[in-house]
Amino acid sequence: APAEEWISRSDEEIIDATMSELAKLFPDEISADQSKAKIVKYHVVKTPRSVYKTVPNCEPCRPLQRSPIEGFYLAGDYTKQKYLASMEGAVLSGKFCAQAIVQDS
């Protein structure tokens, strides 16, 4: 992410590249030529602005879970935690938020 170089590519190119990557990660189960696992059906969804792009000096803009407003806390993948915008980041942020609430109560 971001996938700006893939937005203009055809669905077939994206599927071929995906299968090649999966074949590297799971060589016993998947081969790029689909001689092992096979794609039966697919639909490629292109969302060019679904995640933010990491650029220098943006990390300080990510807020902490404990806000400067008493009793107001933040949780979400956009807050300060070690992952980029992702489900993992949102979960970790929720954990940090809960810890801040417990510490403050």
N, C-alpha and C positions, 0 to 999 in steps of 0.2 A: 504494500500500500504506500502511496497511492498508485493506482494502475493506469495512469494517463497514457503510457505507451501501449496499452492493450485495448483501449476504448475504440480505436479505429480498426482494429483487426477483426477478421471474420470469426464467427462462432467456431468454425472448423479449426482455425489456427489456435484458438484459445483451448479447445478440447485437446488437440494434439499436444500442445505444450503442457497442459495439465497432466495428461497421461504419461508424458515423458518424465515429469517431475515425480509423479506417483510411482513410476517404475523404479526410479532411483531410491525412493524411500522404502518401498515394499517389494523388492525384487522377487520374492518367493510367491507373491500373490498377484502381482500386476506386471504386465509387459506393455510397452508403448504400442505394440502392434495388436493388442487385445487378444492375443492367443491364450491368455489366462482369464482374468476377469474381463467381462465385456460390458460396454455401455449399451444399455437397452433403450434408454430414453434420456434426453437432456434438454435443458433450456438455459441459455446463458443470459444472465441479468447483468447489465452494465450500469453501475451507479458511480459516475465520475467524481462525485463530491461526498461519498459516504464516509470517508475518514479524512482526517487532516494530514497535511504533509509536514514532516518534521523539518524545520529549518533552524539555523543557528539563532540562539538568543530567545527562543520562544518558551523554553522551560520555565523561566521565572513568571510567566503569565498564567501558569496553571495554579489555581487556588488550592490551599490546604483544605482539609475536611472541616477543621474548626475555623469558623469565620470570625472576623473581628466583632460581630454582633453577638452579644450574649444569648445563648440558647439557640443559635442558628447554625446549623451544620450542613455540609454539602457532601453528596456522594454521587459518583458517576465517573465514567471513563475519562472525562476531561480534567478531573482533579489531579493533584500531585500524588503519583504512585509510580511504580517502576515499569508499567506496561503502557504501550500506546493505546489509542482508542480501540478497546476490545472488550469482549465479555469478561475476560480475565481481569482486566483493569477495573471494570465496574464492580466486580465482586470484591477485589482487593480494596478498592476505595470504600465500599460499604463496610468492610471489616474495620478499616481505619476510622471511619465515621463512628461506628458503634463503640470502638475503643475510646475515642475522644469524649463521647457522651458519658460513658461509664466513669472515666477519669474525672470529668467535671461534676458528676453528681454525688 
